[in-house]
Amino acid sequence: MATAARTAPAQTAEKPANEAGGAAVRAADADSQPDALWKPVLGLGCELTVDLPVPDFKIADLLKLHKGSIVNAHWRVGRDVPLCLNATPIGWIEFEVVGGNLAVRLTELV
């Protein structure tokens, strides 16, 4: 009677999560719980500004300003305006009127 030779299946070693690739595992965990990472800073204040550059504005123009002055920003209606967080550009917005108030709609994140 002939006996077939048996070979053991090839064994593969698995890397523990704390070795190479562990950072990817931790990053995946962080993605599933983003609030946990942000929790320490959620209460910090920041300044969100809409920056409308006015080209060629001079000190002479500043000195002529008075209540009711209109400053021509030379900004085309419908053109997106820069949005900054703590003086850092983070996106682009467009103006809208909502319930009688001026509001902005985010059109692009940087």
BELGIKA-V575187 format. One record per pair of residues at least 24 apart in sequence whose C-alpha atoms are under 7 Angstrom apart, sorted by sequence separation. I is the first residue (numbers start at 1). J is the second residue. If there is no record, write none. Layout:
# BELGIKA-V575187
i | j
I | J
I | J
This chain:
# BELGIKA-V575187
i | j
52 | 81
51 | 81
52 | 82
50 | 81
51 | 82
50 | 82
51 | 83
50 | 83
49 | 83
50 | 84
49 | 84
48 | 84
49 | 85
48 | 85
47 | 85
48 | 86
46 | 85
47 | 86
46 | 86
